[in-house]
Amino acid sequence: MSLPITPDPTERRPFGRTGLLVTPICIGCAPLGNMPETFGYSVGEEQALATIRAIFRGPVNFLDTAASYGDGESERRIGIVLRELGGLPAGYVLSTKADRDLQTGDFSGDQMRRSVERSLRLLGLDRLQICYLHDPEHRPFEEITAPGGALDALRRMAAEGVIEHLGVAGGPIDLMIRYVELGCFEAVITHNRYTLLNREAEPLLDLAARHGLAVANAAPYGSGLLAKGPDAYPRYMYREAPPALLERARRAEALCARYGVPLAAAALQFSLRDPRISSTIVGMTRPERLAQTIELARTPIPDELWRELDVL
């Protein structure tokens, strides 16, 4: 049986049933919100703005942010560049996420409207192409989906045209499956749960494919471990990685080294080559990372290495 082929990282393809065309790589803008408590490093404003400007000059047309990234800082910085450009350039796609109040934990319908309205203001837009219900695991499913609740409010804003396409983004796979099964979303984001080291999201990817949903797979490097290497960055899913996972990462790194392939290239292409995944979200904090990521996506990887990594 032939193995899947990794797509050209700059070639645009349908994002599910939305009618939007996106590149297989999506720029993750969480670190551009300056979140040292999550990522372990800071990103200053000028560096972030230079990165965003480089993205809009480059071949990748898809960006993803959220109201909670830096509590609005990521959106604010993107908004500065969008105003410089006179708005979102034609052909580009920008998604964001509606969030709970980070200070009070409020996840009500009213809070969803406040979150979306702030996103529009910070980004300088009059509508959102894609907006996700973000991290619904912070409140009970029954509360989020109750009449007048968070989901209800987002669906009303979609009906009003403020949101063009509604998605759901979160962590626990069982919970994400419950939301997808509601049948009211066009896209889903999973993060850190479909990587070289973790295939926990398999059932969600299968379900989304059956329903025709767009899937964005975020954090293919496991928040950095598979990009920088397990010894240089021994963290996975934004926390200290357990010893067993670090050992598997070292074995994967050694396998890749035997074939002369960067571990980061294998980690990125593992996601890119999956036909169930519409786009892979990769965080970037410097202008040069864009070209480096495209190079990783185009690195030749022999079938034999894929087979050995699969066994691992």
C-alpha positions as CSV (number, residue, x, y, z in Angstrom):
1,M,0.0,0.0,0.0
2,S,1.4,3.4,-1.0
3,L,2.0,6.0,1.8
4,P,0.3,9.4,1.8
5,I,2.0,12.2,0.0
6,T,2.8,15.5,1.9
7,P,1.0,18.4,0.1
8,D,2.7,21.5,-1.1
9,P,2.6,23.8,2.0
10,T,1.6,26.9,-0.1
11,E,-1.1,25.3,-2.3
12,R,-4.6,26.3,-1.3
13,R,-7.3,23.8,-0.6
14,P,-10.9,23.8,0.6
15,F,-11.4,24.3,4.3
16,G,-14.2,21.8,4.8
17,R,-17.5,23.1,3.5
18,T,-16.9,26.7,4.3
19,G,-16.0,27.7,0.8
20,L,-12.7,29.2,2.1
21,L,-9.4,28.2,0.5
22,V,-6.5,27.9,2.9
23,T,-2.9,26.7,2.8
24,P,-2.0,23.4,4.5
25,I,0.0,25.4,7.0
26,C,-1.8,27.9,9.3
27,I,0.1,30.5,11.3
28,G,-0.6,30.1,15.0
29,C,-0.6,33.5,16.7
30,A,-0.8,32.5,20.3
31,P,2.9,33.2,21.1
32,L,2.6,36.6,19.3
33,G,0.3,37.5,22.2
34,N,3.4,37.4,24.6
35,M,2.4,34.5,26.8
36,P,5.6,33.6,28.8
37,E,3.6,31.7,31.4
38,T,2.4,29.3,28.7
39,F,5.4,29.1,26.3
40,G,8.3,29.9,28.6
41,Y,9.5,32.9,26.7
42,S,8.4,36.5,25.9
43,V,7.7,38.1,22.5
44,G,8.1,41.8,22.3
45,E,5.8,44.0,20.3
46,E,8.2,45.0,17.5
47,Q,9.3,41.4,17.0
48,A,5.6,40.3,16.9
49,L,4.7,43.1,14.4
50,A,7.6,42.2,12.2
51,T,6.5,38.6,12.1
52,I,2.9,39.5,11.3
53,R,4.1,41.8,8.5
54,A,6.2,39.0,7.1
55,I,3.3,36.6,7.2
56,F,1.2,38.9,5.1
57,R,4.0,39.2,2.5
58,G,4.4,35.5,2.3
59,P,2.7,32.5,0.6
60,V,0.8,31.2,3.7
61,N,-2.7,32.7,3.7
62,F,-4.2,31.3,6.9
63,L,-3.7,32.8,10.4
64,D,-5.3,31.7,13.7
65,T,-5.6,33.6,17.0
66,A,-8.0,33.8,20.0
67,A,-9.4,36.4,22.3
68,S,-7.5,34.7,25.2
69,Y,-4.1,34.8,23.6
70,G,-2.4,37.4,25.9
71,D,-6.0,38.4,26.9
72,G,-6.4,40.3,23.6
73,E,-2.7,41.1,22.9
74,S,-2.4,38.8,19.9
75,E,-5.5,40.2,18.3
76,R,-4.4,43.8,19.1
77,R,-1.0,43.2,17.4
78,I,-2.6,41.6,14.3
79,G,-5.1,44.5,14.2
80,I,-2.2,47.1,14.1
81,V,-0.8,45.4,10.9
82,L,-4.3,45.0,9.4
83,R,-4.9,48.7,9.7
84,E,-1.5,49.4,8.1
85,L,-2.7,47.2,5.2
86,G,-6.1,48.8,4.9
87,G,-7.9,45.6,6.2
88,L,-7.5,41.9,5.7
89,P,-5.8,41.4,2.3
90,A,-7.8,39.6,-0.4
91,G,-7.3,35.9,-0.3
92,Y,-6.2,35.7,3.3
93,V,-8.2,33.9,6.0
94,L,-8.1,34.8,9.7
95,S,-9.8,32.8,12.4
96,T,-10.2,33.7,16.1
97,K,-11.9,32.3,19.1
98,A,-14.6,33.4,21.6
99,D,-13.4,33.0,25.1
100,R,-14.5,33.0,28.7
101,D,-13.6,36.0,30.8
102,L,-10.1,35.2,32.0
103,Q,-10.5,37.1,35.3
104,T,-13.9,35.9,36.4
105,G,-14.3,32.6,34.4
106,D,-17.7,33.9,33.1
107,F,-18.6,31.7,30.1
108,S,-22.1,33.0,29.6
109,G,-23.9,33.9,26.4
110,D,-23.4,37.6,27.2
111,Q,-19.7,37.0,27.7
112,M,-19.5,35.4,24.2
113,R,-21.0,38.5,22.7
114,R,-18.5,40.7,24.6
115,S,-15.6,38.5,23.5
116,V,-16.6,38.7,19.8
117,E,-17.2,42.4,20.0
118,R,-13.8,43.0,21.5
119,S,-12.2,40.8,18.9
120,L,-13.8,42.8,16.1
121,R,-12.6,46.0,17.8
122,L,-9.0,44.9,18.3
123,L,-8.7,43.4,14.8
124,G,-10.5,46.3,13.2
125,L,-12.9,44.1,11.3
126,D,-16.7,44.2,10.9
127,R,-17.1,40.4,10.9
128,L,-15.2,37.3,11.6
129,Q,-14.5,34.7,8.8
130,I,-14.1,31.9,11.3
131,C,-14.9,32.0,15.0
132,Y,-14.5,29.1,17.4
133,L,-16.1,28.3,20.7
134,H,-12.8,28.1,22.6
135,D,-11.9,25.7,25.5
136,P,-15.4,24.7,26.4
137,E,-13.9,22.2,28.9
138,H,-13.8,25.0,31.4
139,R,-17.6,24.7,32.0
140,P,-20.0,21.8,32.0
141,F,-21.3,20.7,28.5
142,E,-24.9,21.2,29.7
143,E,-24.2,24.8,30.7
144,I,-22.4,25.7,27.4
145,T,-25.2,24.2,25.3
146,A,-28.2,25.4,27.4
147,P,-30.7,27.8,25.8
148,G,-29.3,31.3,26.1
149,G,-25.8,29.9,26.8
150,A,-22.5,30.4,25.1
151,L,-23.2,28.2,22.1
152,D,-26.6,29.8,21.6
153,A,-25.1,33.2,21.6
154,L,-22.5,32.3,19.0
155,R,-25.1,30.7,16.8
156,R,-27.2,33.9,17.0
157,M,-24.2,36.0,16.0
158,A,-23.6,33.6,13.0
159,A,-27.2,34.1,12.0
160,E,-26.7,37.8,12.2
161,G,-23.7,37.6,9.9
162,V,-21.2,38.8,12.5
163,I,-19.6,35.3,12.3
164,E,-19.4,33.7,8.9
165,H,-18.4,30.2,10.0
166,L,-18.6,28.7,13.5
167,G,-16.2,26.1,14.9
168,V,-15.2,24.5,18.2
169,A,-11.7,24.3,19.6
170,G,-10.6,22.5,22.7
171,G,-8.6,19.8,24.4
172,P,-10.3,16.7,25.8
173,I,-11.1,14.4,22.8
174,D,-14.3,12.8,24.3
175,L,-15.7,16.3,24.9
176,M,-14.8,17.5,21.5
177,I,-16.6,14.6,20.0
178,R,-19.7,15.5,21.9
179,Y,-19.6,19.0,20.5
180,V,-19.0,17.8,16.9
181,E,-21.9,15.5,17.2
182,L,-24.2,18.5,17.8
183,G,-24.0,19.1,14.1
184,C,-23.8,22.9,14.4
185,F,-20.1,23.5,13.6
186,E,-18.2,23.7,10.3
187,A,-14.7,23.4,11.8
188,V,-12.9,21.9,14.7
189,I,-9.4,22.5,16.2
190,T,-7.6,19.9,18.2
191,H,-4.2,20.6,19.8
192,N,-1.3,18.6,21.0
193,R,-3.2,15.4,20.6
194,Y,-2.2,14.3,17.1
195,T,1.5,14.3,16.9
196,L,4.4,11.9,16.4
197,L,4.1,11.1,20.1
198,N,0.3,11.1,20.6
199,R,-2.5,9.9,18.4
200,E,-5.3,10.4,21.0
201,A,-7.3,12.6,18.5
202,E,-7.8,9.7,16.0
203,P,-11.5,9.2,16.8
204,L,-12.2,12.9,16.5
205,L,-10.4,13.1,13.1
206,D,-12.5,10.2,11.9
207,L,-15.7,11.7,13.1
208,A,-15.0,15.1,11.5
209,A,-14.1,13.4,8.2
210,R,-17.4,11.6,8.2
211,H,-19.3,14.8,8.9
212,G,-17.3,16.8,6.3
213,L,-15.9,19.2,8.9
214,A,-12.7,21.2,8.4
215,V,-10.0,20.1,10.9
216,A,-7.2,22.3,12.0
217,N,-4.5,20.3,13.9
218,A,-2.6,22.7,16.3
219,A,0.7,22.2,18.0
220,P,2.2,19.4,15.8
221,Y,5.5,19.9,17.8
222,G,3.7,19.2,21.1
223,S,4.3,22.9,22.1
224,G,8.0,22.8,21.1
225,L,9.5,19.5,22.1
226,L,9.5,18.0,18.6
227,A,10.8,21.3,17.1
228,K,13.7,22.0,19.4
229,G,14.4,18.4,20.5
230,P,13.6,16.7,23.8
231,D,16.9,17.6,25.5
232,A,16.8,21.3,24.4
233,Y,13.1,21.7,25.3
234,P,11.8,18.9,27.6
235,R,8.2,20.2,27.7
236,Y,5.0,18.8,26.1
237,M,1.6,20.4,26.0
238,Y,3.0,23.5,27.8
239,R,4.3,21.6,30.8
240,E,7.2,19.4,31.9
241,A,7.2,16.2,29.8
242,P,7.1,12.8,31.6
243,P,10.2,10.7,31.3
244,A,8.5,8.0,29.2
245,L,7.5,10.5,26.6
246,L,10.9,12.1,26.5
247,E,12.4,8.7,25.9
248,R,10.1,8.1,22.9
249,A,11.0,11.5,21.6
250,R,14.7,10.7,21.8
251,R,14.2,7.5,20.0
252,A,12.2,9.3,17.3
253,E,15.0,11.9,17.1
254,A,17.6,9.2,16.7
255,L,15.6,7.5,13.9
256,C,15.3,10.8,12.0
257,A,19.0,11.5,12.5
258,R,19.8,8.1,10.9
259,Y,18.0,9.1,7.8
260,G,19.4,12.7,7.8
261,V,15.9,14.2,8.5
262,P,15.2,16.9,11.1
263,L,12.9,15.7,13.8
264,A,10.8,18.9,13.2
265,A,10.3,18.0,9.6
266,A,8.9,14.6,10.5
267,A,6.7,16.1,13.2
268,L,5.3,18.7,10.9
269,Q,4.8,16.4,7.9
270,F,3.1,13.8,10.1
271,S,0.2,16.2,10.4
272,L,0.4,17.7,6.9
273,R,0.2,14.4,5.1
274,D,-3.0,13.2,6.9
275,P,-5.9,13.7,4.5
276,R,-8.4,14.2,7.4
277,I,-6.5,17.4,8.4
278,S,-7.4,20.6,6.4
279,S,-4.6,22.7,7.9
280,T,-1.9,22.4,10.5
281,I,-1.4,25.3,13.0
282,V,2.2,26.2,13.6
283,G,3.1,28.9,16.1
284,M,5.7,31.5,14.9
285,T,7.5,34.3,16.7
286,R,10.1,35.5,14.2
287,P,9.9,36.5,10.5
288,E,12.4,33.9,9.4
289,R,10.3,31.1,10.9
290,L,8.0,31.2,7.9
291,A,10.6,30.2,5.4
292,Q,12.1,27.7,7.8
293,T,8.7,26.1,8.3
294,I,8.1,25.9,4.5
295,E,11.5,24.3,4.1
296,L,10.6,21.7,6.8
297,A,7.4,20.9,5.0
298,R,9.3,20.3,1.8
299,T,12.1,18.2,3.3
300,P,12.1,14.8,1.5
301,I,11.3,12.0,4.0
302,P,11.8,8.3,2.8
303,D,8.9,5.9,3.2
304,E,11.2,3.6,5.3
305,L,11.5,6.3,8.0
306,W,7.7,6.7,8.1
307,R,7.3,3.0,8.7
308,E,9.8,3.0,11.5
309,L,8.3,6.0,13.1
310,D,4.9,4.4,12.9
311,V,6.2,1.3,14.7
312,L,7.7,3.6,17.4
